[in-house]
Amino acid sequence: MLTDAKLRALVASAPDRRVDLPDGSIKGLTLRAGPRAKPTWTLRYTVAGAGGVTKRGKELEGRKFFRITLGTYPAVSLKEARARASEFLAKAARGEDPLAQVEDAATKETDTVAELANAFLDLHVRGRLRSAKNAEWVMREYVVPRLGHVRADRLKRADLVALLDDLARHASPTAAIETRKWLSSLFNWALEKGRLEANPILGVKAPVRRKPRERVLSLEEARAVWRAASNEGYPSGTLVCLLMLTGARLREIANARLGWLDRSNACFDIPGEAYKTGDPTIIPLAPEAMALIEAIPRPATGDFLLSSDGGRRPLYTVTPNAMARIRAALESELGRHLPHWTLHDLRRTVATHMARLGVDAIVVERVLGHRIGGIKAVYNRYRYLDEKRAALTLWTQELLGSPAEP
């Protein structure tokens, strides 16, 4: 049975993977927790008299299961969650669907864009989508401050075009593109739920297009970045160095946990819920990468390897000050200005130079962690491990070679 003490411990140390914790007191009440999103209360229930069948056509004996979100912990306490669950179960026992009643009430109250956006985040985004933080950022920074007071059913295309054009000019192309994307998702959801009769953003295009980056560092530039990052040290410099030695995504290395480290096989064993593709993944670590990891101070209060507060929270990315020092140091060494590069460009650089060194394209794809189709994606986590390790070892030797080499 859940207790306040157990819940406080859960918040203090988030689980490595998503878990569902039954309350044990109220049937169907569950707390869903994971490494990223806030713990969320959900209630699984049936409505008296509601029938249904499974996807395979099996009769459910007059029962159809529904699930409703009751809020996040600790905003909604254990006591409050049980009270709400009891109230909803009582309604369901009378043949009333509490989810339909919640949505009907929200529909009547949702007049402005701000109210519609809050309902969208609460009922559709938070606790459900991996990109929830992006959605919240867009609504908080760009949509609600500028359009929040407008009635949603009175929005005009001209309002949205003006907003996107202004963001492209005065914020950033990315802000305009992301705002267009999430407004489209918001209005499509509102249409599906009967909250709007028309989609005002239909036919409105983003004022700019996202151009795929093509920046690849030369071997000379990559070696300079390596030395500058090595001198920067832990944690930001170590993060850059590990990105260069693995070709991994920023998220995977920046969020690395002590529990992922498999020393016997010299690799990170990453669970599916922590990986972009959703598949469990193995990242082999060359000896130089293992040496960097072994030099990291053991987390004192948490499990994150790269952290500025003893392991309680991950580093997320290189700090702005550290990046400025790295850029200044490598440009001083090269004696020239280095065209703009990003952390993701390091991943492209690793792939490009491995191909130059003769690594098979299939192995490069495996190193990059691109999804493998079929059953292989789940069960053959160690597939190509030797080939990936050999490729990364070859690249590591090239990267750490003498600057005078061609």
N, C-alpha and C positions, 0 to 999 in steps of 0.2 A: 504494500500500500504506500502511495506517495505521502511524504511528509514535508513540512516546510524546511526541515534540515536537509533532506535529500535534494530539494529543489535549489536551495542556496549553494550546495556543493556542485550541482550541475552548472549553475551560472558561473561559478568561480573557475571551473575547468570544463570547457565544452568538449563533447565527445568527438573522436576522430572521424566518425561516420554517422550518418543519420540513424537515429533510434526512435522507436515509439514506446513510450512508457505508460502502460495502463494505470489508471488511478487506483483501481482495486476496491474503491468504495462505490463509485457511480458507474454502472455498466455502460460501456461504450465511450467513456471519457478517457482521452489519451493526451499526453503531452509529447509532441513531436519535436525533437531537438537534433541539431547537427553542428558542424564546425563553423558555419557561416551565419545562417539566419537565426533570429531570436527564437527561443523555445515557444511553440505555438500550441494552444489548446484546441483540440478538435473533438467532436462528438459524433459517433456513429450510431445511427438509430433507424428504426422502422416506423412507418406510419400505419396505424391500425386501418385495415381494409385496403391498403395499397398492395397490388400484386406486382408480378414481374418475372422475368426469366433471365438466366445467365446468357452470356454471349454465345454459348454452345447450345442454347435452347432448353436447358434444364430448368424445370419449374422450381420456383423458390417457395413453394407451398404458401402462396398468398403474401409473401414478404418481399419487399424491395428495400434495399439499404441505401441510406443517404448519409452524407457527412457535412457537417457545418463547422466553421471556424468560430471559436468563442473569444479570440484575442490572444495576445502574447504575454508570456510571463517575464518579468514580475508585474507588468502593468495590470494584468488580471491575476489576482492571487489565487491560491489553491481553494480557499473558501469561496471566493467569488465564482470561480470556474465551476465548482460543484453546485452552487446555487443556480447558475444559469443552466447547467446541464439538467438539473432536476426540473426546472421550469419547462424546458423544451421537451423533455421526455414525457412530462405530464400532458402537454399539448398533443404530442404525437400519439399518446395512448387514446386520446379523444378523437383521433382521425384528422387532426390539424397538422399541416406541414410547417414547422417553425421556420425553415429556410425560406419558403415562399413568403411567409409573413414578414421576415426581416427584409427581404428584397423589395416587397411591396411598400413597406414603410420608408425604406431608403429612397425608392423612386419618388414618393410623394414629397420627401424633404429635399431631394436633390434638385436645386434650381440653378445654381451657379456652377461655373467651370471648376471652382475650388472644391465645392461639395462633391461634384461628380468625380473629380480626380481623387479625392480622399476615399470615396467608396470604391473606386477602381483599384487603388493600392491595397485597401483592406480586404476586399473580397476576391481579388483576382491575382494580385502580384505578391504581396508579402507572404513568405512561407511556402510559395509555390514555384516561383521563377528564380533561376540562378542570377538573372540580371536585375533583380529587384532593386539593388542599390542604384543602378543606372536610371531606372524609372523614377525612383524617389528624387534623385539629383535633378533630373529634367523638370519634374513637376515643381519642386521646391525653388529652383533657381530661375527658371525661364517661363513656365506656364502660369503658375498661380500668381506671381507678382504682377504679371502684365494682363492676364485675361481672367484671373480668378473671380472678379466681381461681375463678370458678364454672365447673363443667363445662357446656359448651354444650348437651349433650343433657339436662341437668337444670334448665335455666332454666324458670321458671314465669311465667305472665302477670303474676302478682302482683309479681314482682321488677321487671318492666319498667314496670308501672303506677306502682310506688313511685318508680322512678328518674325517670320523666318528670314526675310530680307534683312531686318535689323540685326538679328543674331549673326548672320553671315558677315555683315560689315563690322559690327562692333564687339562681338564675342569671339567666335571662331567658326570655321566651316563645320567642325565636328559638332558644335553645339546646335547648329541649324539642322544637320542631318539627324542627330539623335532626337531632337525635338519633333521633327517631322515623323520619325518612326514611332515614337511613343504616343503622339497625338493620334496617329492612325490606329494604333492598338487600343487606345482609350475609347475612341468613337466607335470602333467595330464592336468592342465589348458592350458599350452602351446600347448599340442597336440590337445586339443579340438579347440583351436583358430587357428590352422594351423601354429603356430610359430616354432614348432619342428616336425620332422618326426619320431622320436623315443624317448622313455623314457629311459634315461641312468641309472636311479636308479632302474629300473625294475629288481627284483631278488636280489637286495642288501638289506640285513637285518641289522637292528641296531645291533651294537656289544654287546649290553647289553639289558636285559629285565627289564622293570619296575616292581619291586617286590611290591605287595600290603603291606602296613604297617599294623602291627598287635599290635602296642604298645598301651597298656591300662594301665593307672596309677592305682595303688592300692588306696584304700580309704585313707590310711595314706599319700600317695604321693599327691593325689588330694587336701586333706585338707592343706597340706604344701604349695602347689602352690597357693591355695586360699588366705592364710594368707600373703604370700609374695607379691602377686599381690595387695591385699588390702592395704598393707603398701606402695606400689609403687604409688598408687593413680592415678589421672587423668593426661593424657588420656590413657597411655598404660596399667596401672594396671586396670583401669576401663574396658578396652576392654577385657582383659583376664577374669576378673570376670564375665562379661556379657556372654562371650562364655561358661563359666562353668555353668551358671545358665539357659542357653537356649538350649544348644546343637546345636546352629545354625552354619552355615558356616561363615568363617571369613568375606567373602565379604558382607554378609547381615548385620552383626553388625558393621563392620568397616565403612561401607558406610551409616549407619543409618541417616535419616534426621528427623528434628523436625516435619515435616509434616506427617511422618509415625506414630507418637506416638498417640495412641488412649487412652487417660487417662480414659475415662468412662468405657472402657472394659479392661483396663490394658493390652494392647498388642501393638505390632508393626503391622500395616496394610501395607504390602509391595506390591507395584504395580508389575505386571507381568514382565515388562521390566527390573526391578531391581533385579529379582530373577532368580536363575540358571535355573530352569525348564521352565521359561517363564510364569508361572501361578501366579495370585495374591495369596498371602499367608499371613496367620495370625500367628504371634509368640506370644503366651501368656507370660506374665511377672509375675512371682511370686512377692509377696510383697517386698522381698529383692532386686529383680531386679529393681522394680519400685523405691525403695529408692535410688539405685545407680544412676538411670537416673535423678531423681529429684535433686540430688546433683551436677549434671553436670552444669557448668557455662553456662548460656544461650548464644548461639552463637551471637557474636556482629556484624559480617559482612556477615554471610552466614547462611546456613540451616543445615549444617552437625553437628551432635551431638558430635562425637568424632573427634576432629580436633586440630591442633597445631597452626592454624592461624585465630582463631575467627570464624570458621565455613565455610570459603570459600572453603576449600578442605578437603576431608576426611582424616583420619589418615592412611588408607590403611592397616597397620599392626603395630605390636608392634615394637618400635624402637630398634635397636641392643643394645644400651646402657641400655635401660630399661629391655630388656630380660636378659642381662648379670647380672643385679642387682637382678632380680627375681630368676634366677637360683642360684646365690650365696647365697641369703637369705634362700631359701628353703633347700639347701644342708647343710647350717650351722645349721638350725633347726633340720634336720634329722640326722646330724652327719655322713653323708656318701655321696658318689658321686651318683647322680641320673642318670641312663641310659638315653641316648638322647631321648628327646620328642619334639614334635612340637605342634603348635597351633591346627592343625587338629586332633592330638591325643586326645585333650580335648573333641572333639565331639564324638569320638569313646568311650572314657571313660564314658561320660554321658550315652550313649546308653547301654553300658555294665552294668553299675551299676543300671540303671532303670530296666533292665531285671532281674538282681539279686534280686531286691526288689519286683519282681512279677508283674511288669507292662506288660500288654498284648503286644505281638509282633506287632500287628497292630497299637496300640497307639504309640509304640516306632517309627515305620515307619512314622507316622504322625508328631511326634515331630521333627524327622530329616528332614521333608519337602520333602520326596521322592514323586515323581509325582503320583497323583491319576488318574486312567484312566477314560475316558469318560467325560460326561458333569459335573460330580462332581468337576472336577479340576477347572472349571471356576466359577460355580455358588454357590457351597457349601463351600465358603471360611471359614465359621465359623463352619463347620462340625468338630466334635471331639474337639472343643475348650475346653469344660469342661473337657474332658478326658485328653487332653494334659496339661491343667493347673494343674490338679490333679497329673499327673505324674511328672511334673517339680517341683511342690510344695513338693512332697514326696522326690525327689532327693535333693532339696535344704535343706530340714531338715536334711537329711543324711550328706550332705556335710558340713553343718555348725555345726554339732554335736560335742560333746567332742572328742578330739583325743584319749582319753582312751577307748572309746567304741570299741567293736569288729568289 
